[in-house]
Amino acid sequence: MPVSSTGAACIEVERVKENAPKVLDASRLASLIEALRRRGYEVIGPTVRDGAIVFDHIESAEELPAGWTDEQAPGHYRLKRRQDQAVFGYAVGPQSWKKYLHPADVRLWSAERQKGTFRILNNETRPKRPLAFLGVRACDLAAIAVQDRVLTGDRYRDPVYSSWRDGAFLVAVQCTQAAETCFCASMGTGPRAQQGFDLALTELVDNSGHRFLLQAGSDRGVELLAELETLPATEETLRQEEAAVETAARQQVRSIDTTGIKDLLYENFEHPRWDHVAARCLTCANCTMVCPTCFCTTVEDISDVTGDHAERWRRWDSCFTMSFSYIHGGSVRATAKARYRQWMTHKLASWIDQFGSSGCVGCGRCITWCPVGIDITEEARAIRETGSHGNT
């Protein structure tokens, strides 16, 4: 039986009500984790370990980094105590969700010698349970979207990435403070998460108490939100939430002017700034290891001492290693200058040609975790100011 226009309007009103922002008291955050676990998800979230905020399996709210924040600068990362018990009162740690979606070490297959010949064994890479990511920042949501495009949205689909990505439940956390190394606002990737999440939280800690504003971003998010003991969000709470996220944007002291960035870098391939940065670069590959969008890998074959068992592994690699660009006769990019130029130009320019977007999401990890504090925003600014496509 067809639905009348009045009936359709009522259904739409109910849908809007279901998806209206809700307020969850901080004391009930554990109920969110429990609801995810009841649905069969393996919850991954932030926790404090080895002097950093890292991602790991989370079974209770007590494992979250309540009362901790981070202090970041070029080549500098420290944890320090907050004056409150904010759970997500930090920027980003050394790890991104790439750790789980695009793992650093994956066994592609193994083989055993049986009756004089090798038999390749069936290797299952799918997770036992779907993953739920708790605490995904806007920049990391953008990074996941970039890797989705690279690893699943082209002619060839990466089966390993797909097996971990499919069915993942994403709980975003809106940023209310920025680190000194953040520049997501200039890249258009934050600090507010606009899409790509199932549920988004904004943590508010003020004179009105400690609470979370919740907003569903998918049907799965609506269903989960309906299970939680929440209150409707007031107009005042919505204003406070908006102001908190705007504060994070205003705190950012770094930026990249992306206007014509692709042509700028292409036209300055021999700019003297490349020699300047190469004199400092250790080619240690830290920047690519912590980058949430870098996806380069290599393949290694190993065998045991008996020769009866062999395995093939895929491992993270980097354009900063000599062996990465090795072909007959040697490495194509034998100098630090060539390797840093390759990384930065690919990230900000040729990535656009390949995939239709920048490969940088402004998370600032490459700045924080560079041992000598090389700053990609400073390098881009220097080339713009003095290059052939610059302003001077």
C-alpha positions in Angstrom: 0.0 0.0 0.0 1.5 3.4 -1.0 2.6 5.8 1.7 0.7 9.1 1.6 2.6 12.4 1.5 1.6 13.0 5.1 2.8 9.6 6.1 6.1 10.1 4.3 6.5 13.4 6.1 5.9 11.8 9.5 8.5 9.1 8.7 11.0 11.7 7.8 10.3 13.6 11.0 10.8 10.5 13.1 14.1 9.8 11.2 15.3 13.3 12.0 14.4 12.8 15.7 16.3 9.5 15.8 19.4 11.2 14.3 19.2 14.3 16.5 22.3 14.9 18.6 22.2 13.3 22.0 24.2 13.9 25.3 25.9 11.0 27.0 27.2 11.5 30.6 30.9 10.7 30.8 30.1 8.1 33.5 28.3 6.1 30.9 31.0 6.0 28.3 31.6 2.4 29.2 28.1 1.6 27.9 29.2 2.6 24.4 32.1 0.1 24.5 29.8 -2.6 25.9 27.3 -2.0 23.1 30.0 -2.4 20.5 31.3 -5.6 22.1 27.7 -7.0 22.3 27.5 -6.6 18.5 30.5 -8.7 18.1 33.1 -6.0 17.4 36.6 -6.1 18.5 37.1 -2.6 20.0 40.3 -0.8 19.2 41.0 2.5 21.0 43.6 4.8 22.6 45.5 3.9 25.7 48.7 5.0 27.4 51.8 2.8 26.9 55.5 3.3 26.8 55.2 7.1 27.2 52.8 7.6 24.3 49.1 7.3 23.5 48.8 4.3 21.2 46.0 2.2 19.8 45.3 -1.3 21.2 42.4 -3.6 22.1 40.0 -2.0 24.5 37.7 -4.0 26.8 36.8 -1.3 29.3 36.6 2.5 29.6 39.3 2.3 32.3 41.9 1.6 29.7 41.3 4.9 27.9 43.8 7.8 28.5 41.6 9.8 30.9 43.5 12.8 32.3 46.4 12.7 29.8 47.3 15.1 27.0 50.3 15.4 24.6 52.9 18.0 24.1 54.1 18.1 20.5 56.6 20.1 18.5 59.0 19.4 15.6 61.0 16.3 16.8 59.3 16.4 20.2 56.5 14.3 21.8 55.8 14.1 25.6 52.8 13.1 27.6 51.7 15.2 30.5 48.8 15.3 33.0 45.7 17.4 32.4 43.9 19.3 35.0 40.7 17.4 34.3 39.8 13.9 33.4 39.1 14.4 29.7 39.3 11.0 27.9 40.2 12.3 24.4 42.1 15.5 25.5 45.0 15.0 23.2 45.8 15.4 19.5 47.2 12.3 17.7 49.8 9.8 18.7 52.5 8.0 16.7 50.1 5.4 15.3 47.3 5.8 12.9 44.5 3.3 12.1 46.7 2.1 9.2 48.3 -0.2 11.9 45.1 -2.3 11.7 43.7 -1.7 8.2 47.1 -1.9 6.4 49.2 -4.0 8.8 53.0 -3.6 8.8 53.6 -7.4 8.5 51.3 -9.7 6.6 52.0 -13.4 5.8 50.8 -13.8 2.2 51.3 -17.5 2.2 53.3 -20.4 3.6 54.4 -23.6 2.0 55.6 -27.0 3.2 57.6 -29.7 1.5 55.4 -32.8 1.2 56.6 -36.0 -0.7 59.3 -34.1 -2.6 57.2 -31.1 -3.6 56.0 -27.9 -2.0 52.4 -27.5 -1.1 51.1 -23.9 -0.6 48.9 -23.8 2.5 45.7 -21.8 2.6 46.3 -18.6 4.7 43.3 -16.7 6.0 43.9 -13.0 6.5 40.4 -12.0 7.5 39.9 -10.9 11.1 38.0 -13.2 13.4 35.6 -10.3 14.4 34.9 -7.0 12.7 36.7 -4.0 14.1 35.3 -1.0 15.9 37.7 2.0 16.0 37.0 4.3 19.0 38.5 7.8 18.8 39.1 8.4 15.1 40.1 12.0 14.5 39.0 14.0 11.5 42.4 13.8 9.9 42.5 10.1 10.3 39.0 9.7 8.8 40.3 11.6 5.8 43.4 9.3 5.7 41.2 6.2 5.8 39.2 7.6 2.9 42.5 8.2 1.0 43.6 4.6 1.6 40.1 3.4 0.6 40.6 5.1 -2.7 44.1 3.8 -3.2 43.6 0.2 -2.0 40.0 -0.6 -2.9 38.7 2.0 -5.3 40.9 1.4 -8.3 41.2 -1.3 -10.9 42.9 -3.7 -8.4 41.5 -4.3 -4.9 43.9 -5.1 -2.1 42.3 -8.2 -0.5 44.2 -7.8 2.8 43.1 -4.2 3.3 39.6 -5.0 2.2 39.3 -7.9 4.7 40.1 -5.6 7.6 38.2 -2.5 6.3 34.9 -4.2 5.4 32.4 -3.9 8.2 34.6 -1.7 10.4 32.6 0.6 12.7 34.1 4.0 13.1 33.5 6.1 16.2 34.9 9.6 15.5 36.0 12.1 18.1 35.8 15.8 17.2 39.0 17.7 18.1 38.6 20.4 20.7 42.3 21.1 21.0 45.2 21.0 18.5 48.8 20.2 18.9 51.5 22.6 17.7 52.2 20.4 14.7 48.6 20.1 13.5 47.6 21.7 10.2 44.4 19.9 9.2 42.4 23.1 8.9 44.6 24.2 5.9 44.2 20.8 4.2 40.4 20.8 4.6 40.4 17.6 6.6 39.5 18.9 10.1 39.3 19.6 12.9 35.6 18.6 12.5 34.8 15.2 11.1 32.0 15.8 8.5 31.5 12.3 7.1 32.8 8.8 7.0 31.9 7.8 10.5 29.2 5.7 12.1 29.1 7.7 15.3 30.8 11.0 16.3 31.6 12.1 19.8 32.5 15.6 21.0 33.9 15.7 24.6 32.9 18.7 26.7 34.4 19.3 30.1 33.3 22.6 31.7 31.3 24.1 34.5 28.3 22.2 33.2 30.0 18.9 33.8 31.8 16.1 31.8 29.7 14.8 28.9 29.8 13.8 25.3 27.7 15.1 22.4 26.8 12.2 20.1 25.8 12.3 16.5 25.1 9.3 14.3 26.5 9.2 10.8 25.0 6.0 9.5 22.1 3.6 10.1 24.4 1.5 12.2 25.2 4.5 14.3 21.5 5.4 14.7 20.8 1.8 16.0 23.7 1.9 18.5 22.8 5.4 19.7 19.3 4.3 20.4 20.6 1.7 22.9 22.5 4.2 25.0 21.0 6.1 27.9 21.2 9.6 26.6 19.5 13.0 26.8 18.5 15.3 24.0 21.0 18.0 23.2 20.0 21.5 24.1 20.8 24.5 22.0 23.3 25.7 24.6 25.1 22.3 24.4 25.3 22.6 20.6 26.7 26.1 20.8 29.3 24.9 23.3 30.3 22.0 21.0 30.7 24.3 18.0 32.8 26.7 20.0 35.0 23.9 21.2 35.8 22.6 17.7 36.4 26.1 16.4 38.9 26.6 19.2 40.9 23.6 17.9 41.0 25.3 14.4 42.1 28.6 15.8 44.9 27.0 17.8 46.7 25.7 14.7 49.8 27.7 14.0 50.9 25.7 10.9 49.4 25.6 7.5 50.1 24.7 3.9 48.8 27.0 1.1 47.4 24.4 -1.3 46.7 26.9 -4.1 48.4 25.5 -7.2 50.5 23.2 -5.0 50.9 20.5 -7.7 52.2 22.9 -10.3 54.4 24.7 -7.7 56.3 21.5 -6.9 56.5 20.2 -10.5 58.0 23.6 -11.6 60.6 23.6 -8.8 62.1 20.2 -9.2 65.6 21.7 -9.0 64.9 24.2 -6.3 67.9 24.8 -3.9 65.6 24.1 -1.0 65.8 20.4 -1.7 69.6 20.6 -1.0 68.8 22.5 2.2 66.5 19.9 3.6 68.7 17.0 2.4 71.5 18.3 4.5 69.3 17.6 7.6 67.3 14.6 6.5 68.5 11.3 8.0 66.4 9.2 5.5 65.3 7.2 8.5 61.8 6.8 7.1 60.0 7.8 10.3 57.8 10.2 8.4 56.5 7.5 6.1 56.0 5.0 9.0 53.8 7.4 11.0 52.0 8.8 8.0 48.4 7.6 7.9 48.2 7.5 4.1 51.6 6.0 3.0 51.0 2.5 1.7 54.3 1.3 0.1 55.4 -2.3 0.8 58.0 -4.8 -0.1 57.8 -8.6 -0.2 60.2 -11.0 1.6 60.6 -14.8 1.2 61.9 -16.8 4.1 62.5 -20.4 4.9 63.5 -22.5 7.9 66.8 -24.2 8.4 65.5 -27.5 7.2 64.3 -26.2 3.9 60.9 -27.8 4.4 59.0 -24.7 5.3 58.8 -21.4 3.4 56.8 -18.2 3.8 56.2 -15.0 1.9 55.6 -11.8 3.9 54.5 -8.4 2.9 56.0 -5.6 5.0 55.9 -1.9 5.1 58.6 -0.2 3.1 59.5 3.4 2.4 60.6 5.6 -0.5 63.4 6.8 1.9 65.2 3.4 1.7 67.9 2.8 -0.9 66.5 -0.6 -1.8 63.0 0.7 -2.5 63.9 2.2 -5.9 66.6 -0.4 -6.7 66.6 -1.7 -10.2 69.4 -3.2 -12.3 72.6 -1.2 -11.6 71.5 0.5 -8.4 69.0 2.8 -6.8 67.1 5.3 -8.9 67.1 7.7 -6.0 70.5 7.4 -4.4 70.7 10.7 -2.5 68.7 12.1 0.4 67.7 15.0 -1.8 66.1 12.7 -4.3 64.3 10.7 -1.7 62.9 13.6 0.3 61.8 15.3 -3.0 60.1 12.1 -4.1 58.2 11.8 -0.8 57.0 15.4 -0.6 56.3 15.8 -4.3 54.3 12.6 -4.4 52.4 13.4 -1.2 51.4 17.0 -2.3 51.5 16.8 -6.1 51.7 13.6 -8.1 49.2 11.9 -5.6 46.6 14.4 -7.0 47.3 13.1 -10.5 47.1 9.5 -9.5 44.2 9.5 -7.0 42.4 12.9 -7.3 43.4 14.2 -3.9 46.3 15.2 -1.8 48.1 12.4 0.1 48.5 14.7 3.1 45.8 15.1 5.7 47.5 17.6 8.0 47.9 15.3 11.0 51.4 16.6 11.7 52.9 13.3 12.6 55.7 13.6 10.2 56.8 16.8 11.9 56.6 15.5 15.4 58.3 12.2 14.8 61.1 13.5 12.5 64.3 13.2 14.7 65.7 16.5 13.3 62.3 18.3 13.2 61.9 18.7 9.5 58.6 20.5 8.9 56.7 19.8 5.6 54.7 23.0 6.0 57.9 25.0 6.2 59.4 23.3 3.2 56.3 24.0 1.1 56.2 27.6 2.3 59.9 28.1 1.5 59.5 26.8 -2.1 56.4 28.9 -2.6 58.1 32.1 -1.5 61.3 31.7 -3.5 60.4 29.3 -6.3 59.6 30.0 -10.0 55.9 29.7 -9.2 56.1 31.7 -6.0 55.2 35.2 -4.9 58.7 36.7 -5.0 
